[in-house]
Amino acid sequence: MPIIAKWIIWSLCALLLTPIIFHYKPCNWVSTKLKTIFLVSAYILFWLIFNNIALDEWMKEKAEQTSGILLINRSTCNKSIAKEAKLEIGKSRINLIYNNSLLPPMFDKIDSYIKLKNVNGDIFLTTDVHDKTGALIVNIIDNHWTVSDSQAVLWEKNFTNDSLEIKDKRGHIVLQVELLCNRVRIQGEWWDEYGNGVRYVQQHFNSSRKGGVAMVKLDKDNHPKEPHIKPIFKYPSNKYFGKKIDSSDTVFERIFLLRILEKP
């Protein structure tokens, strides 16, 4: 049974205390004031216990989810509609326009790994990521994503409505996607059927230089760690589901009902 359904049932059961306390004859000797104080205290205690347990169970349930859909957070967008399908490698500020056939040489084959399209201002991403043995780790078709349920292939993941991050069995980030108002921000590793791969990653320099993009060629015998894809999420996801590294902690994040009602 889904966590939300289970705790709705428990909440309804708790509410049954009200008619029992006020109408149960053996309790008639207790004043209405004392009954009210008891009920309010009982509901507060129930909520405090319920909230933490339900939230922890919900985060574990979400962390085990193997499919979902990426949706743009419209609250962060202005009224203008994206006219192009743009791809940005990390936060490099290097945007590739997909309706432009004149891509820079280092990106001339990127469209064989990643497909983008713009439909009435909405950007849709299609891609899949395998490990170097050919095992599928994650598949995304028009923003609908599905991940492997084998921990031998996929070690960990974390996500929100508009972001998805995947770790392979080495614990390294192999795909990172953020769906923004006018572009898709992405980093990842892609392998072909011949055992050759490429990693597109934001290149980080010291504070005096701006970052750029690195294209790292990979093969079965050459799988360098650097430059690596820096995570945007905290882990483990069953404890920090949907929690990004650069986000601040708020009291509202520990309120179960607010978390489950979050919308993109």
Backbone as CSV, one residue per row, in Angstrom:
resi,resn,N_x,N_y,N_z,CA_x,CA_y,CA_z,C_x,C_y,C_z
1,MET,0.846,-1.195,0.000,0.000,0.000,0.000,0.883,1.247,0.000
2,PRO,0.586,2.222,-0.865,1.376,3.462,-0.873,1.369,4.142,0.488
3,ILE,2.477,4.799,0.795,2.622,5.451,2.096,1.517,6.475,2.335
4,ILE,1.189,7.252,1.318,0.170,8.296,1.477,-1.177,7.687,1.849
5,ALA,-1.567,6.611,1.147,-2.850,5.962,1.433,-2.870,5.395,2.848
6,LYS,-1.764,4.790,3.257,-1.705,4.200,4.595,-1.900,5.246,5.686
7,TRP,-1.240,6.408,5.496,-1.324,7.427,6.540,-2.628,8.213,6.496
8,ILE,-3.300,8.224,5.369,-4.650,8.794,5.328,-5.590,7.941,6.172
9,ILE,-5.444,6.622,6.046,-6.273,5.706,6.839,-6.006,5.886,8.330
10,TRP,-4.718,5.984,8.698,-4.367,6.190,10.106,-4.934,7.516,10.628
11,SER,-4.903,8.546,9.793,-5.430,9.855,10.209,-6.936,9.797,10.437
12,LEU,-7.645,9.084,9.551,-9.094,8.937,9.719,-9.423,8.162,10.990
13,CYS,-8.591,7.153,11.269,-8.790,6.391,12.510,-8.603,7.284,13.733
14,ALA,-7.607,8.168,13.658,-7.364,9.080,14.782,-8.540,10.025,14.985
15,LEU,-9.163,10.446,13.884,-10.299,11.370,13.990,-11.519,10.723,14.644
16,LEU,-11.569,9.395,14.625,-12.692,8.698,15.254,-12.711,8.880,16.763
17,LEU,-11.585,9.351,17.308,-11.548,9.613,18.747,-12.584,10.663,19.158
18,THR,-12.847,11.606,18.263,-13.750,12.713,18.612,-15.153,12.223,18.982
19,PRO,-15.855,11.482,18.103,-17.194,11.014,18.501,-17.162,10.031,19.668
20,ILE,-16.083,9.246,19.750,-15.998,8.286,20.854,-15.907,9.006,22.191
21,ILE,-15.010,9.984,22.269,-14.802,10.706,23.529,-16.046,11.496,23.941
22,PHE,-16.717,12.114,22.975,-17.842,12.992,23.315,-19.169,12.248,23.492
23,HIS,-19.279,11.038,22.934,-20.577,10.360,22.979,-20.544,9.011,23.698
24,TYR,-19.364,8.574,24.109,-19.268,7.299,24.822,-19.759,7.506,26.258
25,LYS,-20.803,6.808,26.642,-21.471,7.048,27.928,-20.553,6.964,29.143
26,PRO,-19.640,5.970,29.220,-18.761,5.919,30.397,-17.894,7.164,30.566
27,CYS,-17.799,7.989,29.500,-16.982,9.212,29.590,-17.820,10.447,29.912
28,ASN,-19.088,10.256,30.154,-19.964,11.411,30.383,-19.602,12.207,31.628
29,TRP,-18.944,11.551,32.577,-18.605,12.246,33.820,-17.490,13.272,33.615
30,VAL,-16.763,13.157,32.479,-15.666,14.083,32.181,-16.245,15.337,31.535
31,SER,-15.792,16.487,31.964,-16.306,17.747,31.421,-15.894,17.933,29.966
32,THR,-16.678,18.715,29.258,-16.380,18.998,27.845,-15.021,19.671,27.694
33,LYS,-14.685,20.525,28.632,-13.400,21.225,28.585,-12.237,20.242,28.667
34,LEU,-12.324,19.281,29.597,-11.257,18.288,29.741,-11.185,17.379,28.515
35,LYS,-12.344,17.027,27.980,-12.361,16.206,26.763,-11.673,16.935,25.608
36,THR,-11.975,18.221,25.473,-11.368,19.021,24.399,-9.859,19.106,24.571
37,ILE,-9.401,19.355,25.797,-7.958,19.432,26.065,-7.286,18.099,25.741
38,PHE,-7.934,17.008,26.145,-7.379,15.678,25.872,-7.267,15.421,24.371
39,LEU,-8.351,15.737,23.643,-8.346,15.494,22.198,-7.297,16.337,21.477
40,VAL,-7.216,17.612,21.815,-6.228,18.487,21.180,-4.820,17.974,21.459
41,SER,-4.551,17.583,22.702,-3.231,17.057,23.069,-2.939,15.760,22.318
42,ALA,-3.954,14.901,22.217,-3.780,13.622,21.516,-3.500,13.838,20.036
43,TYR,-4.216,14.794,19.415,-4.009,15.064,17.993,-2.632,15.679,17.739
44,ILE,-2.180,16.552,18.621,-0.845,17.147,18.470,0.222,16.071,18.590
45,LEU,0.074,15.198,19.594,1.037,14.107,19.769,1.029,13.176,18.564
46,PHE,-0.183,12.848,18.087,-0.290,11.991,16.904,0.396,12.634,15.705
47,TRP,0.176,13.933,15.511,0.773,14.617,14.366,2.294,14.621,14.442
48,LEU,2.844,14.877,15.628,4.299,14.914,15.776,4.913,13.557,15.451
49,ILE,4.273,12.498,15.934,4.780,11.149,15.650,4.533,10.793,14.194
50,PHE,3.329,11.047,13.735,2.936,10.720,12.364,3.802,11.429,11.333
51,ASN,4.062,12.705,11.533,4.789,13.502,10.550,6.171,12.937,10.271
52,ASN,6.959,12.675,11.301,8.330,12.208,11.105,8.380,10.802,10.520
53,ILE,7.539,9.907,11.053,7.530,8.536,10.539,7.048,8.508,9.092
54,ALA,5.953,9.220,8.811,5.398,9.238,7.456,6.371,9.851,6.461
55,LEU,7.047,10.930,6.856,7.988,11.582,5.951,9.162,10.669,5.629
56,ASP,9.701,9.988,6.634,10.818,9.065,6.406,10.401,7.913,5.494
57,GLU,9.211,7.364,5.714,8.730,6.268,4.871,8.478,6.750,3.444
58,TRP,7.945,7.952,3.325,7.669,8.508,1.991,8.956,8.726,1.215
59,MET,10.003,9.250,1.873,11.276,9.476,1.190,11.899,8.156,0.745
60,LYS,11.783,7.118,1.563,12.298,5.805,1.170,11.530,5.263,-0.027
61,GLU,10.218,5.463,-0.020,9.393,5.016,-1.138,9.768,5.749,-2.423
62,LYS,9.953,7.058,-2.344,10.327,7.843,-3.522,11.714,7.457,-4.022
63,ALA,12.636,7.171,-3.097,13.997,6.801,-3.486,14.019,5.489,-4.258
64,GLU,13.031,4.628,-4.024,12.958,3.342,-4.718,12.196,3.433,-6.035
65,GLN,11.644,4.585,-6.336,10.885,4.775,-7.577,11.794,4.583,-8.783
66,THR,11.324,3.848,-9.793,12.154,3.549,-10.961,11.698,4.263,-12.227
67,SER,10.692,5.111,-12.124,10.253,5.855,-13.307,9.602,7.160,-12.872
68,GLY,9.520,8.078,-13.823,8.920,9.377,-13.528,8.919,10.242,-14.771
69,ILE,8.592,11.503,-14.604,8.568,12.441,-15.723,9.158,13.769,-15.273
70,LEU,9.975,14.339,-16.135,10.567,15.647,-15.869,9.617,16.739,-16.351
71,LEU,9.346,17.699,-15.475,8.432,18.792,-15.786,9.084,20.124,-15.451
72,ILE,8.871,21.102,-16.307,9.426,22.432,-16.065,8.730,23.078,-14.872
73,ASN,9.510,23.708,-14.025,8.958,24.473,-12.902,8.496,25.826,-13.435
74,ARG,7.225,25.910,-13.786,6.691,27.107,-14.436,6.737,28.340,-13.539
75,SER,6.790,28.134,-12.245,6.808,29.282,-11.331,8.091,30.092,-11.455
76,THR,9.131,29.495,-12.036,10.405,30.205,-12.201,10.542,30.813,-13.590
77,CYS,9.540,30.630,-14.442,9.625,31.103,-15.827,8.855,32.406,-15.999
78,ASN,9.333,33.219,-16.925,8.556,34.397,-17.301,7.523,33.986,-18.352
79,LYS,6.794,34.936,-18.859,5.700,34.617,-19.772,6.172,34.291,-21.190
80,SER,7.423,34.554,-21.488,7.924,34.274,-22.832,8.033,32.768,-23.057
81,ILE,7.836,32.353,-24.279,7.868,30.937,-24.646,9.177,30.633,-25.366
82,ALA,9.814,29.534,-24.961,11.058,29.126,-25.617,10.775,28.793,-27.082
83,LYS,11.571,29.381,-27.981,11.356,29.170,-29.409,12.307,28.130,-29.983
84,GLU,13.321,27.746,-29.207,14.325,26.811,-29.694,14.548,25.717,-28.659
85,ALA,15.158,24.646,-29.108,15.561,23.574,-28.202,17.043,23.755,-27.907
86,LYS,17.345,24.206,-26.702,18.727,24.493,-26.327,19.240,23.467,-25.326
87,LEU,20.525,23.161,-25.457,21.195,22.234,-24.552,22.395,22.934,-23.940
88,GLU,22.515,22.867,-22.612,23.653,23.460,-21.916,24.391,22.360,-21.160
89,ILE,25.722,22.321,-21.301,26.528,21.341,-20.582,26.836,21.888,-19.197
90,GLY,26.186,21.312,-18.171,26.356,21.828,-16.822,25.967,23.295,-16.762
91,LYS,26.676,24.037,-15.917,26.444,25.478,-15.808,27.520,26.251,-16.562
92,SER,27.911,25.703,-17.710,29.001,26.294,-18.489,28.582,27.551,-19.238
93,ARG,27.273,27.774,-19.372,26.721,28.875,-20.165,27.008,28.708,-21.656
94,ILE,27.422,27.509,-22.039,27.604,27.188,-23.453,26.348,26.457,-23.908
95,ASN,25.530,27.143,-24.709,24.254,26.595,-25.151,24.345,26.139,-26.599
96,LEU,23.854,24.935,-26.857,23.796,24.401,-28.211,22.355,24.480,-28.694
97,ILE,22.160,25.086,-29.850,20.822,25.215,-30.418,20.606,24.061,-31.392
98,TYR,19.596,23.243,-31.136,19.445,21.996,-31.877,18.884,22.158,-33.277
99,ASN,18.312,23.305,-33.592,17.859,23.484,-34.967,18.945,24.118,-35.833
100,ASN,20.145,24.174,-35.264,21.296,24.713,-35.992,22.234,23.555,-36.324
101,SER,22.408,23.262,-37.608,23.235,22.122,-38.017,24.723,22.407,-37.891
102,LEU,25.101,23.663,-37.673,26.516,24.025,-37.596,27.003,23.980,-36.148
103,LEU,27.037,22.772,-35.580,27.516,22.607,-34.215,29.039,22.617,-34.188
104,PRO,29.655,23.101,-33.114,31.116,23.065,-33.000,31.627,21.630,-33.130
105,PRO,32.877,21.455,-33.598,33.420,20.112,-33.841,33.295,19.154,-32.660
106,MET,33.532,19.625,-31.433,33.501,18.711,-30.289,32.085,18.232,-29.966
107,PHE,31.082,18.890,-30.579,29.698,18.496,-30.334,29.039,17.915,-31.580
108,ASP,29.831,17.625,-32.617,29.220,17.234,-33.888,28.484,15.895,-33.817
109,LYS,28.776,15.076,-32.810,28.101,13.787,-32.685,27.171,13.722,-31.476
110,ILE,26.999,14.844,-30.801,26.191,14.816,-29.582,24.738,14.478,-29.872
111,ASP,24.276,14.821,-31.082,22.877,14.525,-31.393,22.633,13.040,-31.647
112,SER,23.712,12.232,-31.686,23.525,10.786,-31.769,23.256,10.190,-30.389
113,TYR,23.551,10.957,-29.334,23.304,10.511,-27.961,22.078,11.188,-27.347
114,ILE,21.834,12.427,-27.751,20.795,13.227,-27.113,19.879,13.814,-28.186
115,LYS,18.580,13.662,-27.993,17.604,14.253,-28.897,16.780,15.288,-28.128
116,LEU,16.624,16.449,-28.733,15.800,17.503,-28.145,14.777,17.973,-29.164
117,LYS,13.619,18.361,-28.663,12.635,18.988,-29.545,11.822,19.994,-28.749
118,ASN,11.374,21.009,-29.452,10.561,22.060,-28.853,9.154,21.956,-29.429
119,VAL,8.186,21.741,-28.546,6.790,21.638,-28.980,5.986,22.709,-28.252
120,ASN,5.644,23.756,-28.985,4.853,24.863,-28.414,5.483,25.444,-27.150
121,GLY,6.799,25.554,-27.174,7.500,26.155,-26.043,7.947,25.184,-24.977
122,ASP,7.503,23.929,-25.056,7.947,22.907,-24.114,9.087,22.108,-24.732
123,ILE,10.147,21.910,-23.960,11.315,21.188,-24.460,11.262,19.746,-23.984
124,PHE,11.469,18.814,-24.915,11.413,17.389,-24.609,12.771,16.747,-24.886
125,LEU,13.225,15.958,-23.929,14.529,15.298,-24.001,14.344,13.800,-24.199
126,THR,15.164,13.241,-25.088,15.225,11.791,-25.272,16.688,11.368,-25.278
127,THR,17.030,10.417,-24.427,18.400,9.901,-24.382,18.401,8.608,-23.590
128,ASP,19.456,7.828,-23.724,19.637,6.674,-22.853,21.112,6.535,-22.514
129,VAL,21.370,6.017,-21.336,22.735,5.877,-20.842,22.980,4.418,-20.486
130,HIS,24.059,3.861,-21.031,24.481,2.499,-20.723,25.820,2.542,-19.997
131,ASP,26.182,1.431,-19.368,27.548,1.344,-18.863,28.433,0.798,-19.974
132,LYS,29.716,0.629,-19.689,30.645,0.238,-20.757,30.444,-1.198,-21.234
133,THR,29.660,-2.000,-20.463,29.356,-3.361,-20.900,28.104,-3.406,-21.768
134,GLY,27.421,-2.275,-21.879,26.205,-2.213,-22.673,24.925,-2.309,-21.874
135,ALA,25.030,-2.523,-20.564,23.831,-2.626,-19.725,23.153,-1.262,-19.597
136,LEU,21.847,-1.236,-19.783,21.097,0.017,-19.716,20.983,0.499,-18.274
137,ILE,21.334,1.759,-18.048,21.228,2.366,-16.722,19.960,3.203,-16.626
138,VAL,19.755,4.072,-17.606,18.575,4.938,-17.591,18.158,5.244,-19.019
139,ASN,16.856,5.317,-19.219,16.284,5.641,-20.519,15.299,6.789,-20.343
140,ILE,15.431,7.815,-21.180,14.507,8.952,-21.139,13.899,9.125,-22.529
141,ILE,12.587,9.120,-22.596,11.876,9.338,-23.854,10.875,10.468,-23.641
142,ASP,11.109,11.588,-24.320,10.227,12.761,-24.190,9.961,13.101,-22.722
143,ASN,11.050,13.176,-21.963,11.049,13.561,-20.540,10.550,12.476,-19.595
144,HIS,10.036,11.368,-20.105,9.639,10.240,-19.260,10.875,9.366,-19.019
145,TRP,11.251,9.199,-17.770,12.471,8.456,-17.475,12.189,7.137,-16.764
146,THR,13.040,6.157,-17.074,12.978,4.846,-16.434,14.403,4.411,-16.139
147,VAL,14.644,3.929,-14.927,15.989,3.499,-14.546,16.003,2.001,-14.288
148,SER,17.186,1.430,-14.374,17.358,0.016,-14.059,17.086,-0.215,-12.577
149,ASP,16.472,-1.359,-12.268,16.246,-1.698,-10.864,17.343,-2.600,-10.312
150,SER,18.416,-2.772,-11.102,19.543,-3.599,-10.675,20.627,-2.728,-10.054
151,GLN,20.967,-3.005,-8.796,22.008,-2.223,-8.133,23.385,-2.551,-8.697
152,ALA,23.486,-3.647,-9.448,24.750,-3.978,-10.098,25.052,-3.008,-11.233
153,VAL,24.021,-2.302,-11.696,24.175,-1.324,-12.779,24.014,0.094,-12.249
154,LEU,22.935,0.306,-11.513,22.628,1.631,-10.972,22.747,1.578,-9.452
155,TRP,23.646,2.373,-8.922,23.888,2.340,-7.488,22.942,3.262,-6.716
156,GLU,22.684,4.443,-7.267,21.906,5.441,-6.524,21.374,6.485,-7.486
157,LYS,20.314,7.160,-7.081,19.748,8.250,-7.877,19.047,9.209,-6.935
158,ASN,18.811,10.407,-7.424,17.995,11.369,-6.701,17.326,12.254,-7.738
159,PHE,16.186,12.796,-7.395,15.455,13.569,-8.399,14.438,14.490,-7.744
160,THR,13.998,15.459,-8.551,12.864,16.310,-8.217,11.952,16.313,-9.434
161,ASN,10.950,17.178,-9.437,10.068,17.259,-10.601,10.809,17.673,-11.867
162,ASP,11.859,18.501,-11.727,12.531,19.025,-12.919,13.986,18.591,-13.049
163,SER,14.461,17.700,-12.178,15.874,17.298,-12.212,16.009,15.803,-11.949
164,LEU,17.064,15.223,-12.529,17.349,13.803,-12.336,18.854,13.599,-12.337
165,GLU,19.338,12.807,-11.384,20.771,12.519,-11.293,20.958,11.027,-11.020
166,ILE,21.881,10.423,-11.763,22.088,8.982,-11.705,23.541,8.670,-11.360
167,LYS,23.735,7.738,-10.412,25.067,7.219,-10.097,25.170,5.773,-10.572
168,ASP,26.323,5.422,-11.148,26.518,4.037,-11.559,27.050,3.210,-10.388
169,LYS,27.413,1.963,-10.649,27.843,1.064,-9.576,29.154,1.497,-8.939
170,ARG,29.907,2.390,-9.614,31.142,2.928,-9.020,30.854,4.078,-8.069
171,GLY,29.613,4.560,-8.103,29.263,5.727,-7.300,29.541,7.030,-8.014
172,HIS,29.805,6.972,-9.333,30.086,8.169,-10.118,28.820,8.640,-10.836
173,ILE,28.684,9.942,-10.967,27.546,10.496,-11.705,27.730,10.202,-13.190
174,VAL,26.736,9.532,-13.796,26.806,9.240,-15.231,25.722,9.973,-16.013
175,LEU,24.770,10.572,-15.309,23.781,11.420,-15.977,23.240,12.429,-14.975
176,GLN,23.166,13.658,-15.443,22.620,14.742,-14.625,21.799,15.639,-15.546
177,VAL,20.532,15.769,-15.253,19.614,16.532,-16.108,18.847,17.538,-15.263
178,GLU,18.768,18.769,-15.752,17.907,19.787,-15.155,17.087,20.408,-16.278
179,LEU,15.781,20.341,-16.153,14.882,20.895,-17.163,14.538,22.329,-16.782
180,LEU,15.053,23.281,-17.556,14.854,24.701,-17.278,13.821,25.287,-18.240
181,CYS,13.501,26.554,-18.044,12.441,27.186,-18.841,12.750,27.199,-20.333
182,ASN,14.004,27.466,-20.681,14.347,27.642,-22.095,15.445,26.710,-22.580
183,ARG,15.818,25.718,-21.758,16.891,24.815,-22.164,16.933,23.598,-21.238
184,VAL,17.687,22.594,-21.687,17.980,21.432,-20.852,19.444,21.507,-20.452
185,ARG,19.691,21.461,-19.160,21.069,21.443,-18.654,21.439,19.988,-18.382
186,ILE,22.538,19.543,-18.978,22.845,18.117,-18.909,24.349,17.875,-18.824
187,GLN,24.724,16.799,-18.157,26.078,16.252,-18.163,25.924,14.737,-18.113
188,GLY,26.867,14.024,-18.729,26.730,12.573,-18.682,27.779,11.834,-19.474
189,GLU,27.652,10.504,-19.410,28.515,9.601,-20.173,27.645,8.782,-21.119
190,TRP,28.108,8.649,-22.361,27.379,7.866,-23.343,28.334,6.890,-24.032
191,TRP,27.901,5.632,-24.139,28.699,4.580,-24.764,27.976,4.037,-25.987
192,ASP,28.761,3.653,-27.010,28.157,3.022,-28.182,28.312,1.507,-28.091
193,GLU,27.813,0.813,-29.107,27.825,-0.650,-29.082,29.216,-1.236,-29.300
194,TYR,30.177,-0.391,-29.650,31.541,-0.869,-29.894,32.457,-0.687,-28.683
195,GLY,31.901,-0.235,-27.578,32.710,-0.058,-26.376,33.449,1.262,-26.327
196,ASN,33.024,2.209,-27.144,33.613,3.547,-27.116,32.613,4.517,-26.478
197,GLY,33.149,5.422,-25.683,32.255,6.341,-24.990,32.779,7.755,-24.953
198,VAL,31.943,8.644,-24.454,32.323,10.046,-24.314,31.628,10.608,-23.076
199,ARG,32.337,11.458,-22.383,31.760,12.157,-21.235,31.737,13.645,-21.544
200,TYR,30.557,14.234,-21.512,30.428,15.686,-21.636,30.220,16.240,-20.233
201,VAL,31.132,17.098,-19.817,31.126,17.562,-18.440,31.557,19.017,-18.378
202,GLN,30.997,19.730,-17.441,31.432,21.106,-17.208,32.841,21.085,-16.641
203,GLN,33.714,21.867,-17.234,35.097,21.968,-16.766,35.181,23.059,-15.710
204,HIS,35.679,22.711,-14.536,35.794,23.675,-13.443,37.243,24.138,-13.314
205,PHE,37.407,25.462,-13.291,38.729,26.043,-13.103,38.766,26.772,-11.768
206,ASN,39.869,27.449,-11.511,39.929,28.240,-10.279,39.069,29.494,-10.433
207,SER,38.935,30.237,-9.360,38.002,31.367,-9.324,38.342,32.474,-10.310
208,SER,39.584,32.511,-10.805,39.978,33.583,-11.713,39.631,33.277,-13.167
209,ARG,39.165,32.044,-13.430,38.832,31.668,-14.801,37.416,31.115,-14.860
210,LYS,36.763,31.390,-15.957,35.423,30.861,-16.147,35.502,29.383,-16.518
211,GLY,34.458,28.648,-16.170,34.400,27.244,-16.532,34.093,27.064,-18.004
212,GLY,34.361,25.877,-18.512,34.076,25.562,-19.898,33.486,24.172,-19.977
213,VAL,33.667,23.530,-21.110,33.142,22.185,-21.323,34.282,21.269,-21.725
214,ALA,34.302,20.076,-21.140,35.296,19.069,-21.503,34.588,17.894,-22.159
215,MET,35.177,17.384,-23.219,34.711,16.154,-23.844,35.786,15.103,-23.602
216,VAL,35.481,14.119,-22.793,36.450,13.090,-22.417,36.136,11.818,-23.189
217,LYS,37.078,11.375,-24.010,36.874,10.137,-24.755,37.138,8.941,-23.843
218,LEU,36.269,7.936,-23.957,36.329,6.765,-23.092,36.369,5.489,-23.923
219,ASP,36.982,4.465,-23.374,36.853,3.119,-23.908,36.967,2.143,-22.748
220,LYS,36.840,0.865,-23.013,36.793,-0.118,-21.931,38.076,-0.150,-21.111
221,ASP,39.190,0.238,-21.727,40.466,0.228,-21.008,40.853,1.601,-20.482
222,ASN,40.117,2.611,-20.880,40.444,3.980,-20.476,39.177,4.670,-19.993
223,HIS,39.013,4.724,-18.667,37.811,5.305,-18.076,38.240,6.251,-16.957
224,PRO,38.855,7.370,-17.323,39.396,8.286,-16.305,38.311,8.883,-15.419
225,LYS,38.681,9.157,-14.173,37.735,9.751,-13.227,37.568,11.248,-13.454
226,GLU,38.635,11.884,-13.938,38.607,13.339,-14.077,38.608,13.755,-15.539
227,PRO,37.995,14.883,-15.851,37.132,15.678,-14.967,35.818,14.951,-14.709
228,HIS,35.358,14.985,-13.469,34.156,14.255,-13.090,32.947,15.187,-13.048
229,ILE,31.790,14.593,-13.014,30.541,15.350,-12.923,30.228,15.573,-11.448
230,LYS,30.177,16.822,-11.054,29.903,17.135,-9.652,28.413,16.959,-9.355
231,PRO,28.083,16.296,-8.255,26.667,16.071,-7.936,25.943,17.365,-7.578
232,ILE,24.665,17.399,-7.860,23.825,18.529,-7.452,22.906,18.130,-6.299
233,PHE,22.837,16.821,-6.006,21.974,16.330,-4.939,22.776,15.803,-3.758
234,LYS,22.119,15.768,-2.613,22.679,15.124,-1.431,22.292,13.647,-1.443
235,TYR,23.128,12.829,-0.788,22.874,11.395,-0.708,23.119,10.914,0.714
236,PRO,22.511,9.755,1.088,21.658,8.869,0.302,20.277,9.474,0.067
237,SER,19.667,9.081,-1.045,18.399,9.701,-1.422,17.251,9.288,-0.506
238,ASN,17.359,8.130,0.155,16.275,7.740,1.063,16.272,8.569,2.339
239,LYS,17.316,9.362,2.520,17.381,10.289,3.652,17.266,11.737,3.193
240,TYR,17.760,12.014,1.971,17.761,13.381,1.442,17.024,13.437,0.108
241,PHE,15.890,12.764,0.007,15.190,12.751,-1.268,14.863,14.167,-1.738
242,GLY,15.244,14.449,-2.997,14.934,15.738,-3.605,15.714,16.910,-3.052
243,LYS,16.699,16.652,-2.205,17.450,17.728,-1.548,18.708,18.047,-2.346
244,LYS,18.792,19.273,-2.856,19.965,19.692,-3.615,21.027,20.271,-2.690
245,ILE,22.272,20.126,-3.106,23.404,20.557,-2.288,23.362,22.049,-2.019
246,ASP,22.973,22.824,-3.021,23.014,24.283,-2.879,21.725,24.868,-2.304
247,SER,20.807,24.019,-1.860,19.557,24.526,-1.285,19.683,24.641,0.227
248,SER,18.984,25.591,0.791,19.038,25.808,2.238,17.983,24.958,2.935
249,ASP,18.261,24.600,4.177,17.318,23.812,4.962,16.200,24.708,5.490
250,THR,14.981,24.234,5.388,13.836,24.970,5.929,12.984,24.034,6.772
251,VAL,12.239,24.623,7.681,11.347,23.839,8.541,10.284,23.136,7.707
252,PHE,9.838,23.781,6.626,8.749,23.244,5.814,9.130,21.929,5.138
253,GLU,10.435,21.700,4.924,10.859,20.463,4.284,10.609,19.246,5.160
254,ARG,10.405,19.457,6.450,10.140,18.356,7.370,8.652,18.197,7.664
255,ILE,7.811,18.900,6.899,6.366,18.754,7.071,5.842,17.854,5.955
256,PHE,5.370,16.689,6.340,4.991,15.647,5.393,3.967,16.125,4.369
257,LEU,2.890,16.743,4.827,1.823,17.146,3.911,2.297,18.162,2.887
258,LEU,3.202,19.059,3.283,3.727,20.042,2.339,4.620,19.381,1.301
259,ARG,5.392,18.372,1.710,6.276,17.691,0.753,5.488,16.943,-0.309
260,ILE,4.440,16.246,0.096,3.700,15.443,-0.884,2.827,16.303,-1.788
261,LEU,2.567,17.545,-1.366,1.744,18.442,-2.183,2.569,19.333,-3.093
262,GLU,3.901,19.160,-3.067,4.766,19.972,-3.921,4.402,19.741,-5.372
263,LYS,4.362,20.841,-6.132,4.046,20.755,-7.555,5.152,21.410,-8.356
264,PRO,5.369,20.934,-9.615,6.391,21.547,-10.462,5.992,22.942,-10.886
